[in-house]
Amino acid sequence: MREPWTKEDLKDLAEISRDRDAFGRLNWGLLLKRFPGRTKTSISCQISKTGCSQSMAWTREEDNILRDGWNDSSLRTLLSKLPGRSKMGLYERAKKLGLSAGPPQGMVSIKALSEDPKWGYDYYKTLKILRETGVVVRRFGYAGKKQGVRYVDQIEAMEAAKEWEARRMQDLRSMEFPRNAAKRLRVRVETLWRWLTEAGLVPARSGSTKRQFQALPEVFDQIALARRSKVRASRSPK
């Protein structure tokens, strides 16, 4: 069964269909590359159904907006100024206009972002923040960089950092000490410390050294559940 056309598919289809040569012919190379597994007949039928067969060429005003904003605006800003155009359409049009092949300004490499004193996070913490908040990371290839350079939208990265910090503060407020967890779970605090040590979450106590440990309630709950399940299993008749 053929996959249905998604909203993003239809948006890209409309965008590519607008960009024709001087004789009004479709760019079949780009269409087939964007929609692998679909035939020319299938694509042609969908173009007819959506009304994309009408000429929707880029206007001079749109080209000017793209030229003016390519080196100063993020991709999201450009899309808001060019309603009806897709990300793919912007990149393809920029290529035809001879604009820089690199990422538009408004995007920043992860390395440069992590080295910015105003950002405040090192490279690996930056990767962690972007991964946990779902920020899209794009790679752009350059000479001497086999795997390309990783870039992100700078505005999205800043918003992601705020979201990540809010989550972290919420987690810190929810943290629990073993003595509180032991009381909630109705076990001796010494027993809970032993479970944590055996699980490898805290080092074994050495002499009179006082151990410090905090964790989310779910951590203590999982440790207690695992231990109690193990005890029940050992007591069940074989």
C-alpha positions as CSV (number, residue, x, y, z in Angstrom):
1,M,0.0,0.0,0.0
2,R,1.4,3.4,-1.0
3,E,2.1,5.9,1.8
4,P,-0.4,8.7,2.0
5,W,0.7,12.3,1.2
6,T,1.5,14.2,4.4
7,K,1.0,17.9,4.9
8,E,4.7,18.4,4.6
9,D,4.8,16.4,1.4
10,L,2.0,18.5,-0.1
11,K,3.7,21.7,0.9
12,D,7.0,20.7,-0.7
13,L,5.1,19.4,-3.8
14,A,3.5,22.8,-4.2
15,E,6.8,24.6,-3.7
16,I,8.7,22.5,-6.2
17,S,5.9,22.7,-8.7
18,R,6.1,26.4,-8.8
19,D,9.7,26.4,-9.8
20,R,9.7,25.7,-13.6
21,D,12.0,26.4,-16.5
22,A,11.4,29.0,-19.2
23,F,9.1,26.6,-21.0
24,G,6.9,25.9,-17.9
25,R,8.3,22.4,-17.4
26,L,8.5,20.7,-14.0
27,N,11.8,20.0,-12.3
28,W,11.4,16.2,-12.4
29,G,14.8,15.5,-11.1
30,L,14.1,17.4,-7.9
31,L,10.6,16.0,-7.6
32,L,11.7,12.4,-7.8
33,K,14.6,13.0,-5.4
34,R,12.2,14.5,-2.9
35,F,9.6,11.8,-3.3
36,P,11.5,8.5,-3.7
37,G,9.3,5.5,-4.4
38,R,6.6,7.6,-6.1
39,T,6.2,7.5,-9.9
40,K,5.8,10.4,-12.3
41,T,2.2,9.4,-12.8
42,S,1.5,9.5,-9.1
43,I,3.2,12.9,-8.7
44,S,1.4,14.3,-11.7
45,C,-2.0,13.2,-10.4
46,Q,-1.3,14.8,-7.0
47,I,-0.2,18.0,-8.7
48,S,-3.4,18.1,-10.6
49,K,-5.5,17.4,-7.5
50,T,-3.9,20.1,-5.5
51,G,-4.0,22.7,-8.2
52,C,-0.3,23.1,-8.3
53,S,-0.3,22.9,-12.1
54,Q,-0.8,26.6,-12.2
55,S,2.3,28.7,-12.5
56,M,3.4,30.0,-9.1
57,A,6.9,31.4,-9.9
58,W,8.9,33.5,-7.4
59,T,8.1,37.2,-7.6
60,R,10.7,39.9,-7.6
61,E,9.5,41.0,-4.2
62,E,10.0,37.5,-2.8
63,D,13.5,37.3,-4.3
64,N,14.4,40.6,-2.7
65,I,13.2,39.4,0.7
66,L,15.2,36.2,0.4
67,R,18.4,38.1,-0.7
68,D,18.0,40.7,2.1
69,G,17.4,38.2,4.8
70,W,19.6,35.3,3.8
71,N,22.6,36.6,5.7
72,D,20.8,38.3,8.5
73,S,17.7,36.2,9.4
74,S,17.0,32.8,10.7
75,L,15.2,30.3,8.5
76,R,12.1,30.6,10.7
77,T,12.0,34.4,10.2
78,L,12.3,34.0,6.4
79,L,9.5,31.5,6.3
80,S,7.3,33.9,8.2
81,K,8.1,36.7,5.6
82,L,7.4,34.3,2.7
83,P,4.1,32.6,3.5
84,G,3.4,29.5,1.3
85,R,7.1,28.8,0.8
86,S,8.7,25.7,2.3
87,K,12.2,25.2,3.7
88,M,13.2,23.2,0.7
89,G,11.8,25.9,-1.6
90,L,13.9,28.5,0.2
91,Y,17.1,26.5,-0.1
92,E,16.5,25.7,-3.8
93,R,15.7,29.4,-4.6
94,A,18.7,30.6,-2.7
95,K,20.9,28.2,-4.7
96,K,19.5,29.5,-8.0
97,L,20.0,33.1,-6.9
98,G,23.7,32.3,-6.2
99,L,23.4,32.9,-2.5
100,S,25.9,31.3,-0.1
101,A,25.7,27.5,0.0
102,G,26.3,27.5,3.8
103,P,23.6,27.9,6.4
104,P,21.7,31.2,6.6
105,Q,22.7,33.6,9.3
106,G,20.6,33.0,12.3
107,M,22.0,29.6,12.5
108,V,25.1,29.0,14.6
109,S,27.5,26.0,14.8
110,I,27.3,24.1,18.1
111,K,31.1,24.7,18.6
112,A,30.7,28.5,18.2
113,L,27.6,28.5,20.5
114,S,29.4,26.6,23.2
115,E,32.4,29.0,23.1
116,D,30.1,32.1,23.4
117,P,30.5,33.4,27.0
118,K,26.9,34.5,27.0
119,W,25.7,31.0,26.3
120,G,27.3,29.6,29.5
121,Y,27.5,25.8,28.6
122,D,30.4,23.7,27.4
123,Y,30.2,21.7,24.1
124,Y,29.0,18.5,25.7
125,K,26.4,20.2,27.9
126,T,25.2,22.1,24.8
127,L,24.7,18.7,23.0
128,K,22.8,17.4,26.0
129,I,20.5,20.4,26.1
130,L,19.7,20.3,22.4
131,R,19.1,16.5,22.5
132,E,16.8,16.6,25.6
133,T,14.7,19.5,24.2
134,G,14.4,18.1,20.7
135,V,16.1,20.9,18.8
136,V,16.9,20.0,15.2
137,V,20.6,19.9,14.4
138,R,21.6,20.2,10.8
139,R,24.9,19.3,9.2
140,F,26.5,21.4,6.4
141,G,29.5,20.0,4.6
142,Y,32.7,22.0,4.0
143,A,36.0,21.2,2.5
144,G,38.1,19.3,5.0
145,K,35.1,18.4,7.1
146,K,34.0,14.9,6.1
147,Q,31.0,14.7,8.4
148,G,30.1,18.4,8.1
149,V,29.6,21.0,10.7
150,R,26.6,20.8,13.1
151,Y,24.4,23.9,13.2
152,V,21.3,25.0,15.1
153,D,18.9,27.8,14.9
154,Q,20.2,30.3,17.5
155,I,16.8,31.5,18.6
156,E,15.6,27.9,19.0
157,A,18.7,27.0,21.0
158,M,18.2,30.0,23.4
159,E,14.6,28.9,23.9
160,A,15.7,25.3,24.5
161,A,18.2,26.4,27.1
162,K,15.5,28.3,29.0
163,E,13.2,25.3,28.9
164,W,16.0,23.0,30.0
165,E,16.9,25.2,33.0
166,A,13.2,25.3,34.0
167,R,13.1,21.5,34.0
168,R,16.3,21.3,35.9
169,M,15.0,23.7,38.6
170,Q,11.8,21.7,38.8
171,D,13.8,18.5,39.3
172,L,16.0,20.1,42.0
173,R,12.9,21.2,43.9
174,S,11.6,17.6,43.6
175,M,14.9,16.0,44.9
176,E,14.6,13.9,48.0
177,F,17.1,12.9,50.7
178,P,17.4,9.2,51.7
179,R,16.0,9.9,55.2
180,N,12.9,11.4,53.7
181,A,12.6,8.6,51.1
182,A,13.0,6.0,53.8
183,K,10.2,7.5,55.8
184,R,7.9,7.6,52.8
185,L,8.8,4.0,51.8
186,R,8.5,2.8,55.4
187,V,11.9,1.3,55.6
188,R,14.9,2.0,57.8
189,V,17.2,4.6,56.5
190,E,20.2,2.2,57.0
191,T,18.4,-0.3,54.8
192,L,17.8,2.2,52.1
193,W,21.4,3.3,52.2
194,R,22.5,-0.4,51.7
195,W,20.1,-0.8,48.7
196,L,21.6,2.4,47.1
197,T,25.1,1.1,47.7
198,E,24.4,-2.3,46.3
199,A,22.8,-0.6,43.2
200,G,26.0,1.3,42.7
201,L,24.4,4.7,43.2
202,V,26.5,5.7,46.2
203,P,30.0,4.5,47.3
204,A,30.3,2.2,50.3
205,R,30.7,4.1,53.5
206,S,34.3,4.5,54.7
207,G,34.8,5.1,58.4
208,S,32.8,8.0,59.8
209,T,32.6,9.8,56.5
210,K,29.2,11.3,56.0
211,R,27.6,10.5,52.7
212,Q,25.5,13.0,50.8
213,F,23.0,11.9,48.2
214,Q,19.8,13.3,46.6
215,A,17.6,11.9,43.9
216,L,14.2,12.2,42.4
217,P,11.5,10.1,44.2
218,E,11.2,7.8,41.2
219,V,14.8,6.7,41.8
220,F,14.1,5.6,45.3
221,D,10.8,4.0,44.3
222,Q,12.6,1.9,41.6
223,I,15.3,0.7,44.0
224,A,12.7,-0.3,46.6
225,L,10.5,-2.0,44.1
226,A,13.4,-4.0,42.7
227,R,14.5,-5.1,46.2
228,R,11.0,-6.1,47.3
229,S,10.3,-8.0,44.1
230,K,13.6,-9.9,44.7
231,V,12.6,-10.8,48.2
232,R,9.1,-12.0,47.2
233,A,10.6,-14.1,44.4
234,S,13.1,-15.7,46.9
235,R,10.2,-16.6,49.3
236,S,7.9,-18.0,46.7
237,P,7.7,-21.9,46.7
238,K,9.6,-23.5,43.9
